[in-house]
């Protein structure tokens, strides 16, 4: 019987699409592709999620790999990308109903410490029994250590826990520890019905 619902943040609770800030801060498609590759797809992004690098250190490293004319745009994207992350449709109502039905709610996210700046603007942190952010642990999904931390720190039983993430590899990581897990595809209703949540 499922008692605990654990949700990823990006593209489950908040809509994460780098194309949006790129289109806001950079005029040319060619420039957007460069910043996308070097910032959002570069090694510094993962280092941020691991809590091993600051925003300023990201800027210093990436700015050396791009044309000087793109450095102001890089700065804007680095500091403002999270302004463009609205709540995923249906997420808040799903959480509110789950809470009403007695489920305990948790967040498990690969994110830098900026999480604590933008996430509370969209969700009441008190809605959740616990929040695990990769930057705090220096471990990212699908490394099994982050799932073990979640289970042990909050005393969760895998068979009573459902993890919802948009990335199949993260879902598989949870399943390896016996956690029920579902790949999210903008389908809260399907997940509710498949796991007979209410």
Buried (B, 14 or more C-beta within 10 A) or exposed (E): EBEBBBBBBBBBBBBBBBEBBBEBBBEEEEBBEBBBEBBBEBEBBBBBBBBEBEBEEBBEBBBEBBEEEBBEBBBBBBBEBBEBBEBBEEBBEBBEBBBEEEBBBBBBBBBBBBBBEBBEEBBEEEEBBBBBBBBBBEBBBBBEEBBEBBBEEBEBEBEEBBBBBBBEEBBEBBBEBEBBBBBBEBBBEEBBEEBEBE
